[in-house]
């Protein structure tokens, strides 16, 4: 984490009662999406409370050897320039095949026109490209890691 990101996290932690600070779990700092426009748009939507969910290709975690996210993890949401925008806390993590993602979850992602069709089309394109980059194979049956979160700072 950069000093600016650490300071942002410290401001949030200072706002918590000491017992909550001591039980704090893992924290990451990252931007959403793979390009500047969408990273900044997602940060804005999360900060506004419109975007409360995200998903990723499970095979990407497997290939990279990364552990799956866990409920309670804090995330510093960054814009494309790696500046902190807000902090989120994971409230639910589940695995689901791409072709079984619900309309409700697609709407919680808060992007596009909020329709399932928009979500489906945008994510087919995104996961197809991402899979090629990491040497994965994306199909409609590919498992996704579905994450739900709440914005906890600033309120």
TIVO-2410 file (N, C-alpha, C; in nm, 3 decimals):
# residues 155
REC num residu      c1      c2      c3 atome chaine
REC   1      X   0.084  -0.119   0.000     N      A
REC   1      X   0.000   0.000   0.000    CA      A
REC   1      X   0.088   0.124   0.000     C      A
REC   2      X   0.039   0.227  -0.067     N      A
REC   2      X   0.112   0.353  -0.068    CA      A
REC   2      X   0.087   0.427   0.064     C      A
REC   3      X   0.171   0.526   0.096     N      A
REC   3      X   0.147   0.606   0.217    CA      A
REC   3      X   0.008   0.671   0.218     C      A
REC   4      X  -0.038   0.718   0.102     N      A
REC   4      X  -0.171   0.780   0.093    CA      A
REC   4      X  -0.280   0.677   0.125     C      A
REC   5      X  -0.266   0.556   0.073     N      A
REC   5      X  -0.364   0.451   0.099    CA      A
REC   5      X  -0.361   0.410   0.247     C      A
REC   6      X  -0.241   0.398   0.304     N      A
REC   6      X  -0.227   0.366   0.447    CA      A
REC   6      X  -0.292   0.473   0.534     C      A
REC   7      X  -0.272   0.600   0.500     N      A
REC   7      X  -0.331   0.710   0.577    CA      A
REC   7      X  -0.483   0.705   0.570     C      A
REC   8      X  -0.536   0.674   0.454     N      A
REC   8      X  -0.682   0.663   0.437    CA      A
REC   8      X  -0.736   0.551   0.525     C      A
REC   9      X  -0.669   0.436   0.524     N      A
REC   9      X  -0.710   0.324   0.608    CA      A
REC   9      X  -0.699   0.361   0.755     C      A
REC  10      X  -0.592   0.428   0.793     N      A
REC  10      X  -0.575   0.470   0.933    CA      A
REC  10      X  -0.687   0.563   0.978     C      A
REC  11      X  -0.732   0.653   0.889     N      A
REC  11      X  -0.844   0.742   0.923    CA      A
REC  11      X  -0.970   0.660   0.952     C      A
REC  12      X  -0.995   0.560   0.869     N      A
REC  12      X  -1.111   0.474   0.892    CA      A
REC  12      X  -1.097   0.399   1.024     C      A
REC  13      X  -0.984   0.337   1.045     N      A
REC  13      X  -0.964   0.258   1.167    CA      A
REC  13      X  -0.975   0.344   1.292     C      A
REC  14      X  -0.929   0.470   1.285     N      A
REC  14      X  -0.938   0.560   1.399    CA      A
REC  14      X  -1.083   0.592   1.433     C      A
REC  15      X  -1.174   0.577   1.337     N      A
REC  15      X  -1.315   0.606   1.361    CA      A
REC  15      X  -1.388   0.489   1.429     C      A
REC  16      X  -1.321   0.374   1.440     N      A
REC  16      X  -1.382   0.255   1.498    CA      A
REC  16      X  -1.353   0.244   1.647     C      A
REC  17      X  -1.442   0.180   1.722     N      A
REC  17      X  -1.409   0.149   1.861    CA      A
REC  17      X  -1.285   0.058   1.864     C      A
REC  18      X  -1.207   0.067   1.970     N      A
REC  18      X  -1.080  -0.006   1.976    CA      A
REC  18      X  -1.098  -0.156   1.960     C      A
REC  19      X  -1.206  -0.215   2.012     N      A
REC  19      X  -1.224  -0.360   1.998    CA      A
REC  19      X  -1.244  -0.401   1.852     C      A
REC  20      X  -1.306  -0.314   1.773     N      A
REC  20      X  -1.322  -0.344   1.629    CA      A
REC  20      X  -1.191  -0.327   1.553     C      A
REC  21      X  -1.109  -0.232   1.595     N      A
REC  21      X  -0.978  -0.215   1.532    CA      A
REC  21      X  -0.891  -0.337   1.553     C      A
REC  22      X  -0.899  -0.395   1.671     N      A
REC  22      X  -0.815  -0.508   1.705    CA      A
REC  22      X  -0.856  -0.637   1.636     C      A
REC  23      X  -0.984  -0.647   1.595     N      A
REC  23      X  -1.031  -0.769   1.529    CA      A
REC  23      X  -1.032  -0.754   1.377     C      A
REC  24      X  -0.972  -0.649   1.328     N      A
REC  24      X  -0.968  -0.622   1.185    CA      A
REC  24      X  -0.901  -0.737   1.110     C      A
REC  25      X  -0.959  -0.770   0.996     N      A
REC  25      X  -0.903  -0.877   0.914    CA      A
REC  25      X  -0.816  -0.817   0.803     C      A
REC  26      X  -0.779  -0.899   0.712     N      A
REC  26      X  -0.702  -0.866   0.594    CA      A
REC  26      X  -0.759  -0.743   0.521     C      A
REC  27      X  -0.672  -0.660   0.468     N      A
REC  27      X  -0.713  -0.543   0.391    CA      A
REC  27      X  -0.636  -0.542   0.259     C      A
REC  28      X  -0.709  -0.513   0.150     N      A
REC  28      X  -0.645  -0.498   0.020    CA      A
REC  28      X  -0.673  -0.357  -0.032     C      A
REC  29      X  -0.595  -0.314  -0.126     N      A
REC  29      X  -0.618  -0.187  -0.196    CA      A
REC  29      X  -0.612  -0.218  -0.345     C      A
REC  30      X  -0.722  -0.188  -0.416     N      A
REC  30      X  -0.727  -0.221  -0.558    CA      A
REC  30      X  -0.830  -0.137  -0.631     C      A
REC  31      X  -0.809  -0.125  -0.761     N      A
REC  31      X  -0.914  -0.065  -0.844    CA      A
REC  31      X  -0.992  -0.179  -0.910     C      A
REC  32      X  -1.113  -0.151  -0.949     N      A
REC  32      X  -1.197  -0.246  -1.018    CA      A
REC  32      X  -1.179  -0.225  -1.168     C      A
REC  33      X  -1.194  -0.329  -1.245     N      A
REC  33      X  -1.190  -0.326  -1.392    CA      A
REC  33      X  -1.047  -0.309  -1.445     C      A
REC  34      X  -1.036  -0.322  -1.577     N      A
REC  34      X  -0.904  -0.328  -1.639    CA      A
REC  34      X  -0.869  -0.207  -1.725     C      A
REC  35      X  -0.949  -0.101  -1.715     N      A
REC  35      X  -0.917   0.020  -1.792    CA      A
REC  35      X  -0.957   0.142  -1.710     C      A
REC  36      X  -0.901   0.257  -1.748     N      A
REC  36      X  -0.918   0.378  -1.668    CA      A
REC  36      X  -1.064   0.421  -1.654     C      A
REC  37      X  -1.137   0.427  -1.765     N      A
REC  37      X  -1.276   0.473  -1.758    CA      A
REC  37      X  -1.357   0.386  -1.662     C      A
REC  38      X  -1.353   0.255  -1.681     N      A
REC  38      X  -1.434   0.165  -1.599    CA      A
REC  38      X  -1.386   0.158  -1.455     C      A
REC  39      X  -1.256   0.168  -1.432     N      A
REC  39      X  -1.205   0.169  -1.294    CA      A
REC  39      X  -1.259   0.292  -1.220     C      A
REC  40      X  -1.255   0.407  -1.285     N      A
REC  40      X  -1.304   0.530  -1.222    CA      A
REC  40      X  -1.455   0.526  -1.206     C      A
REC  41      X  -1.524   0.471  -1.305     N      A
REC  41      X  -1.670   0.460  -1.298    CA      A
REC  41      X  -1.712   0.367  -1.184     C      A
REC  42      X  -1.645   0.253  -1.171     N      A
REC  42      X  -1.678   0.159  -1.063    CA      A
REC  42      X  -1.652   0.222  -0.927     C      A
REC  43      X  -1.540   0.291  -0.912     N      A
REC  43      X  -1.510   0.357  -0.784    CA      A
REC  43      X  -1.619   0.458  -0.750     C      A
REC  44      X  -1.664   0.531  -0.849     N      A
REC  44      X  -1.771   0.630  -0.828    CA      A
REC  44      X  -1.901   0.560  -0.787     C      A
REC  45      X  -1.938   0.453  -0.856     N      A
REC  45      X  -2.062   0.381  -0.826    CA      A
REC  45      X  -2.058   0.318  -0.687     C      A
REC  46      X  -1.942   0.266  -0.647     N      A
REC  46      X  -1.928   0.209  -0.513    CA      A
REC  46      X  -1.940   0.319  -0.409     C      A
REC  47      X  -1.873   0.430  -0.431     N      A
REC  47      X  -1.877   0.541  -0.337    CA      A
REC  47      X  -2.019   0.595  -0.321     C      A
REC  48      X  -2.097   0.590  -0.427     N      A
REC  48      X  -2.236   0.638  -0.423    CA      A
REC  48      X  -2.332   0.533  -0.365     C      A
REC  49      X  -2.283   0.413  -0.339     N      A
REC  49      X  -2.368   0.307  -0.286    CA      A
REC  49      X  -2.451   0.236  -0.390     C      A
REC  50      X  -2.423   0.259  -0.518     N      A
REC  50      X  -2.498   0.196  -0.627    CA      A
REC  50      X  -2.442   0.057  -0.657     C      A
REC  51      X  -2.313   0.044  -0.659     N      A
REC  51      X  -2.248  -0.084  -0.686    CA      A
REC  51      X  -2.215  -0.149  -0.552     C      A
REC  52      X  -2.278  -0.265  -0.525     N      A
REC  52      X  -2.256  -0.334  -0.398    CA      A
REC  52      X  -2.217  -0.480  -0.419     C      A
REC  53      X  -2.173  -0.511  -0.541     N      A
REC  53      X  -2.131  -0.648  -0.571    CA      A
REC  53      X  -2.032  -0.646  -0.687     C      A
REC  54      X  -1.956  -0.755  -0.696     N      A
REC  54      X  -1.860  -0.772  -0.804    CA      A
REC  54      X  -1.835  -0.922  -0.822     C      A
REC  55      X  -1.777  -0.957  -0.934     N      A
REC  55      X  -1.746  -1.098  -0.957    CA      A
REC  55      X  -1.614  -1.111  -1.031     C      A
REC  56      X  -1.556  -1.229  -1.018     N      A
REC  56      X  -1.430  -1.257  -1.086    CA      A
REC  56      X  -1.428  -1.404  -1.125     C      A
REC  57      X  -1.340  -1.436  -1.217     N      A
REC  57      X  -1.328  -1.572  -1.267    CA      A
REC  57      X  -1.251  -1.656  -1.165     C      A
REC  58      X  -1.313  -1.760  -1.114     N      A
REC  58      X  -1.249  -1.844  -1.012    CA      A
REC  58      X  -1.119  -1.904  -1.064     C      A
REC  59      X  -1.117  -1.944  -1.190     N      A
REC  59      X  -0.997  -2.005  -1.246    CA      A
REC  59      X  -0.877  -1.910  -1.238     C      A
REC  60      X  -0.901  -1.780  -1.241     N      A
REC  60      X  -0.793  -1.683  -1.226    CA      A
REC  60      X  -0.726  -1.696  -1.091     C      A
REC  61      X  -0.804  -1.715  -0.986     N      A
REC  61      X  -0.747  -1.738  -0.852    CA      A
REC  61      X  -0.663  -1.865  -0.852     C      A
REC  62      X  -0.718  -1.970  -0.914     N      A
REC  62      X  -0.648  -2.099  -0.918    CA      A
REC  62      X  -0.514  -2.087  -0.990     C      A
REC  63      X  -0.514  -2.022  -1.105     N      A
REC  63      X  -0.392  -2.006  -1.185    CA      A
REC  63      X  -0.288  -1.923  -1.110     C      A
REC  64      X  -0.333  -1.815  -1.049     N      A
REC  64      X  -0.242  -1.725  -0.977    CA      A
REC  64      X  -0.201  -1.782  -0.841     C      A
REC  65      X  -0.272  -1.883  -0.792     N      A
REC  65      X  -0.243  -1.939  -0.660    CA      A
REC  65      X  -0.287  -1.847  -0.548     C      A
REC  66      X  -0.384  -1.760  -0.576     N      A
REC  66      X  -0.433  -1.667  -0.475    CA      A
REC  66      X  -0.549  -1.728  -0.397     C      A
REC  67      X  -0.556  -1.699  -0.267     N      A
REC  67      X  -0.671  -1.747  -0.190    CA      A
REC  67      X  -0.797  -1.670  -0.229     C      A
REC  68      X  -0.911  -1.734  -0.214     N      A
REC  68      X  -1.038  -1.667  -0.242    CA      A
REC  68      X  -1.062  -1.561  -0.134     C      A
REC  69      X  -1.133  -1.454  -0.169     N      A
REC  69      X  -1.164  -1.352  -0.069    CA      A
REC  69      X  -1.252  -1.411   0.041     C      A
REC  70      X  -1.244  -1.350   0.160     N      A
REC  70      X  -1.321  -1.398   0.274    CA      A
REC  70      X  -1.408  -1.286   0.330     C      A
REC  71      X  -1.526  -1.325   0.379     N      A
REC  71      X  -1.617  -1.231   0.442    CA      A
REC  71      X  -1.543  -1.157   0.552     C      A
REC  72      X  -1.566  -1.026   0.560     N      A
REC  72      X  -1.501  -0.943   0.660    CA      A
REC  72      X  -1.380  -0.868   0.609     C      A
REC  73      X  -1.325  -0.912   0.495     N      A
REC  73      X  -1.207  -0.843   0.440    CA      A
REC  73      X  -1.243  -0.699   0.405     C      A
REC  74      X  -1.153  -0.609   0.436     N      A
REC  74      X  -1.169  -0.470   0.397    CA      A
REC  74      X  -1.099  -0.447   0.264     C      A
REC  75      X  -1.156  -0.359   0.183     N      A
REC  75      X  -1.096  -0.322   0.056    CA      A
REC  75      X  -1.094  -0.172   0.040     C      A
REC  76      X  -0.977  -0.118   0.015     N      A
REC  76      X  -0.967   0.023  -0.018    CA      A
REC  76      X  -0.991   0.032  -0.168     C      A
REC  77      X  -1.102   0.095  -0.206     N      A
REC  77      X  -1.136   0.110  -0.347    CA      A
REC  77      X  -1.056   0.227  -0.403     C      A
REC  78      X  -0.980   0.198  -0.508     N      A
REC  78      X  -0.894   0.298  -0.569    CA      A
REC  78      X  -0.948   0.342  -0.704     C      A
REC  79      X  -0.915   0.464  -0.744     N      A
REC  79      X  -0.940   0.503  -0.882    CA      A
REC  79      X  -0.821   0.456  -0.965     C      A
REC  80      X  -0.824   0.483  -1.093     N      A
REC  80      X  -0.719   0.436  -1.183    CA      A
REC  80      X  -0.580   0.485  -1.142     C      A
REC  81      X  -0.575   0.604  -1.080     N      A
REC  81      X  -0.447   0.662  -1.040    CA      A
REC  81      X  -0.402   0.614  -0.903     C      A
REC  82      X  -0.467   0.509  -0.853     N      A
REC  82      X  -0.431   0.444  -0.725    CA      A
REC  82      X  -0.459   0.532  -0.604     C      A
REC  83      X  -0.552   0.628  -0.620     N      A
REC  83      X  -0.592   0.714  -0.509    CA      A
REC  83      X  -0.714   0.652  -0.440     C      A
REC  84      X  -0.717   0.652  -0.305     N      A
REC  84      X  -0.831   0.594  -0.235    CA      A
REC  84      X  -0.958   0.676  -0.253     C      A
REC  85      X  -1.068   0.605  -0.276     N      A
REC  85      X  -1.199   0.668  -0.293    CA      A
REC  85      X  -1.289   0.636  -0.173     C      A
REC  86      X  -1.291   0.510  -0.132     N      A
REC  86      X  -1.372   0.468  -0.019    CA      A
REC  86      X  -1.322   0.332   0.028     C      A
REC  87      X  -1.382   0.282   0.137     N      A
REC  87      X  -1.347   0.151   0.190    CA      A
REC  87      X  -1.473   0.066   0.195     C      A
REC  88      X  -1.459  -0.060   0.151     N      A
REC  88      X  -1.570  -0.154   0.155    CA      A
REC  88      X  -1.535  -0.273   0.244     C      A
REC  89      X  -1.640  -0.342   0.289     N      A
REC  89      X  -1.623  -0.462   0.369    CA      A
REC  89      X  -1.704  -0.574   0.303     C      A
REC  90      X  -1.639  -0.688   0.279     N      A
REC  90      X  -1.707  -0.802   0.217    CA      A
REC  90      X  -1.810  -0.859   0.314     C      A
REC  91      X  -1.933  -0.877   0.264     N      A
REC  91      X  -2.041  -0.932   0.346    CA      A
REC  91      X  -2.081  -1.071   0.302     C      A
REC  92      X  -2.045  -1.111   0.179     N      A
REC  92      X  -2.081  -1.244   0.130    CA      A
REC  92      X  -1.987  -1.281   0.015     C      A
REC  93      X  -1.945  -1.405   0.014     N      A
REC  93      X  -1.863  -1.459  -0.094    CA      A
REC  93      X  -1.921  -1.594  -0.130     C      A
REC  94      X  -1.948  -1.616  -0.259     N      A
REC  94      X  -2.000  -1.745  -0.303    CA      A
REC  94      X  -1.944  -1.779  -0.441     C      A
REC  95      X  -1.959  -1.904  -0.478     N      A
REC  95      X  -1.915  -1.952  -0.609    CA      A
REC  95      X  -2.041  -1.987  -0.689     C      A
REC  96      X  -2.042  -1.947  -0.816     N      A
REC  96      X  -2.159  -1.971  -0.900    CA      A
REC  96      X  -2.115  -1.980  -1.046     C      A
REC  97      X  -2.167  -2.075  -1.122     N      A
REC  97      X  -2.136  -2.076  -1.265    CA      A
REC  97      X  -2.187  -1.948  -1.332     C      A
REC  98      X  -2.114  -1.900  -1.430     N      A
REC  98      X  -2.152  -1.778  -1.501    CA      A
REC  98      X  -2.297  -1.783  -1.546     C      A
REC  99      X  -2.338  -1.895  -1.605     N      A
REC  99      X  -2.473  -1.903  -1.661    CA      A
REC  99      X  -2.583  -1.919  -1.556     C      A
REC 100      X  -2.547  -1.916  -1.427     N      A
REC 100      X  -2.648  -1.922  -1.322    CA      A
REC 100      X  -2.651  -1.796  -1.234     C      A
REC 101      X  -2.576  -1.695  -1.274     N      A
REC 101      X  -2.580  -1.568  -1.201    CA      A
REC 101      X  -2.720  -1.510  -1.217     C      A
REC 102      X  -2.777  -1.462  -1.107     N      A
REC 102      X  -2.915  -1.413  -1.108    CA      A
REC 102      X  -2.925  -1.269  -1.155     C      A
REC 103      X  -3.046  -1.232  -1.193     N      A
REC 103      X  -3.073  -1.093  -1.229    CA      A
REC 103      X  -3.048  -1.001  -1.110     C      A
REC 104      X  -3.082  -1.049  -0.990     N      A
REC 104      X  -3.060  -0.969  -0.870    CA      A
REC 104      X  -2.912  -0.936  -0.853     C      A
REC 105      X  -2.825  -1.037  -0.869     N      A
REC 105      X  -2.683  -1.012  -0.853    CA      A
REC 105      X  -2.634  -0.915  -0.961     C      A
REC 106      X  -2.678  -0.935  -1.085     N      A
REC 106      X  -2.637  -0.845  -1.193    CA      A
REC 106      X  -2.675  -0.701  -1.160     C      A
REC 107      X  -2.792  -0.681  -1.104     N      A
REC 107      X  -2.836  -0.547  -1.067    CA      A
REC 107      X  -2.749  -0.490  -0.955     C      A
REC 108      X  -2.710  -0.575  -0.859     N      A
REC 108      X  -2.626  -0.528  -0.749    CA      A
REC 108      X  -2.489  -0.481  -0.797     C      A
REC 109      X  -2.445  -0.533  -0.912     N      A
REC 109      X  -2.317  -0.485  -0.967    CA      A
REC 109      X  -2.326  -0.339  -1.007     C      A
REC 110      X  -2.448  -0.288  -1.031     N      A
REC 110      X  -2.470  -0.145  -1.046    CA      A
REC 110      X  -2.415  -0.080  -1.171     C      A
REC 111      X  -2.383  -0.157  -1.272     N      A
REC 111      X  -2.320  -0.101  -1.392    CA      A
REC 111      X  -2.417  -0.100  -1.511     C      A
REC 112      X  -2.382  -0.021  -1.612     N      A
REC 112      X  -2.461  -0.016  -1.734    CA      A
REC 112      X  -2.603   0.031  -1.704     C      A
REC 113      X  -2.700  -0.034  -1.769     N      A
REC 113      X  -2.840   0.004  -1.747    CA      A
REC 113      X  -2.907  -0.080  -1.637     C      A
REC 114      X  -2.826  -0.153  -1.562     N      A
REC 114      X  -2.868  -0.239  -1.450    CA      A
REC 114      X  -2.945  -0.363  -1.494     C      A
REC 115      X  -2.953  -0.388  -1.624     N      A
REC 115      X  -3.025  -0.505  -1.672    CA      A
REC 115      X  -2.935  -0.628  -1.671     C      A
REC 116      X  -2.999  -0.745  -1.665     N      A
REC 116      X  -2.924  -0.869  -1.673    CA      A
REC 116      X  -2.854  -0.881  -1.809     C      A
REC 117      X  -2.923  -0.841  -1.915     N      A
REC 117      X  -2.864  -0.853  -2.049    CA      A
REC 117      X  -2.737  -0.770  -2.062     C      A
REC 118      X  -2.740  -0.648  -2.009     N      A
REC 118      X  -2.619  -0.564  -2.015    CA      A
REC 118      X  -2.507  -0.632  -1.939     C      A
REC 119      X  -2.538  -0.680  -1.816     N      A
REC 119      X  -2.437  -0.747  -1.734    CA      A
REC 119      X  -2.380  -0.867  -1.809     C      A
REC 120      X  -2.468  -0.949  -1.863     N      A
REC 120      X  -2.427  -1.072  -1.933    CA      A
REC 120      X  -2.331  -1.040  -2.047     C      A
REC 121      X  -2.373  -0.948  -2.134     N      A
REC 121      X  -2.291  -0.915  -2.251    CA      A
REC 121      X  -2.156  -0.855  -2.212     C      A
REC 122      X  -2.157  -0.763  -2.117     N      A
REC 122      X  -2.032  -0.698  -2.075    CA      A
REC 122      X  -1.938  -0.799  -2.010     C      A
REC 123      X  -1.993  -0.892  -1.934     N      A
REC 123      X  -1.908  -0.988  -1.864    CA      A
REC 123      X  -1.860  -1.101  -1.954     C      A
REC 124      X  -1.937  -1.137  -2.054     N      A
REC 124      X  -1.888  -1.234  -2.154    CA      A
REC 124      X  -1.761  -1.177  -2.218     C      A
REC 125      X  -1.770  -1.052  -2.261     N      A
REC 125      X  -1.654  -0.988  -2.325    CA      A
REC 125      X  -1.537  -0.977  -2.228     C      A
REC 126      X  -1.564  -0.930  -2.105     N      A
REC 126      X  -1.457  -0.912  -2.008    CA      A
REC 126      X  -1.390  -1.045  -1.974     C      A
REC 127      X  -1.468  -1.147  -1.940     N      A
REC 127      X  -1.409  -1.274  -1.898    CA      A
REC 127      X  -1.342  -1.349  -2.013     C      A
REC 128      X  -1.391  -1.332  -2.134     N      A
REC 128      X  -1.325  -1.393  -2.250    CA      A
REC 128      X  -1.186  -1.334  -2.267     C      A
REC 129      X  -1.176  -1.202  -2.259     N      A
REC 129      X  -1.046  -1.135  -2.272    CA      A
REC 129      X  -0.954  -1.168  -2.155     C      A
REC 130      X  -1.008  -1.165  -2.033     N      A
REC 130      X  -0.928  -1.193  -1.915    CA      A
REC 130      X  -0.874  -1.337  -1.919     C      A
REC 131      X  -0.959  -1.431  -1.957     N      A
REC 131      X  -0.917  -1.572  -1.962    CA      A
REC 131      X  -0.799  -1.590  -2.058     C      A
REC 132      X  -0.804  -1.522  -2.172     N      A
REC 132      X  -0.694  -1.531  -2.267    CA      A
REC 132      X  -0.564  -1.479  -2.205     C      A
REC 133      X  -0.574  -1.369  -2.130     N      A
REC 133      X  -0.455  -1.307  -2.068    CA      A
REC 133      X  -0.388  -1.399  -1.967     C      A
REC 134      X  -0.468  -1.474  -1.891     N      A
REC 134      X  -0.411  -1.554  -1.783    CA      A
REC 134      X  -0.399  -1.702  -1.818     C      A
REC 135      X  -0.436  -1.738  -1.941     N      A
REC 135      X  -0.426  -1.878  -1.982    CA      A
REC 135      X  -0.538  -1.966  -1.930     C      A
REC 136      X  -0.654  -1.905  -1.907     N      A
REC 136      X  -0.771  -1.980  -1.860    CA      A
REC 136      X  -0.863  -2.010  -1.977     C      A
REC 137      X  -0.967  -2.084  -1.949     N      A
REC 137      X  -1.067  -2.117  -2.049    CA      A
REC 137      X  -1.202  -2.072  -1.997     C      A
REC 138      X  -1.262  -1.970  -2.059     N      A
REC 138      X  -1.392  -1.921  -2.014    CA      A
REC 138      X  -1.503  -1.980  -2.099     C      A
REC 139      X  -1.602  -2.037  -2.031     N      A
REC 139      X  -1.724  -2.087  -2.094    CA      A
REC 139      X  -1.842  -2.040  -2.011     C      A
REC 140      X  -1.964  -2.055  -2.061     N      A
REC 140      X  -2.081  -2.017  -1.980    CA      A
REC 140      X  -2.091  -2.095  -1.848     C      A
REC 141      X  -2.025  -2.209  -1.841     N      A
REC 141      X  -2.028  -2.289  -1.718    CA      A
REC 141      X  -1.913  -2.256  -1.623     C      A
REC 142      X  -1.824  -2.168  -1.663     N      A
REC 142      X  -1.710  -2.132  -1.577    CA      A
REC 142      X  -1.759  -2.076  -1.444     C      A
REC 143      X  -1.689  -2.115  -1.338     N      A
REC 143      X  -1.726  -2.067  -1.205    CA      A
REC 143      X  -1.676  -1.926  -1.182     C      A
REC 144      X  -1.763  -1.846  -1.120     N      A
REC 144      X  -1.729  -1.710  -1.080    CA      A
REC 144      X  -1.727  -1.703  -0.928     C      A
REC 145      X  -1.645  -1.613  -0.878     N      A
REC 145      X  -1.646  -1.579  -0.736    CA      A
REC 145      X  -1.733  -1.453  -0.726     C      A
REC 146      X  -1.847  -1.467  -0.658     N      A
REC 146      X  -1.940  -1.355  -0.641    CA      A
REC 146      X  -1.915  -1.291  -0.505     C      A
REC 147      X  -1.895  -1.162  -0.506     N      A
REC 147      X  -1.868  -1.088  -0.382    CA      A
REC 147      X  -1.973  -0.980  -0.363     C      A
REC 148      X  -2.028  -0.975  -0.243     N      A
REC 148      X  -2.118  -0.866  -0.204    CA      A
REC 148      X  -2.046  -0.788  -0.095     C      A
REC 149      X  -2.068  -0.658  -0.096     N      A
REC 149      X  -1.997  -0.573   0.000    CA      A
REC 149      X  -2.080  -0.452   0.038     C      A
REC 150      X  -2.036  -0.387   0.144     N      A
REC 150      X  -2.097  -0.262   0.185    CA      A
REC 150      X  -1.988  -0.157   0.201     C      A
REC 151      X  -2.023  -0.035   0.167     N      A
REC 151      X  -1.929   0.075   0.187    CA      A
REC 151      X  -1.931   0.111   0.336     C      A
REC 152      X  -1.812   0.116   0.396     N      A
REC 152      X  -1.803   0.147   0.540    CA      A
REC 152      X  -1.734   0.281   0.569     C      A
REC 153      X  -1.668   0.336   0.466     N      A
REC 153      X  -1.597   0.464   0.488    CA      A
REC 153      X  -1.570   0.533   0.356     C      A
REC 154      X  -1.586   0.663   0.344     N      A
REC 154      X  -1.656   0.747   0.440    CA      A
REC 154      X  -1.807   0.724   0.430     C      A
REC 155      X  -1.877   0.746   0.540     N      A
REC 155      X  -2.022   0.727   0.540    CA      A
REC 155      X  -2.092   0.853   0.499     C      A
***
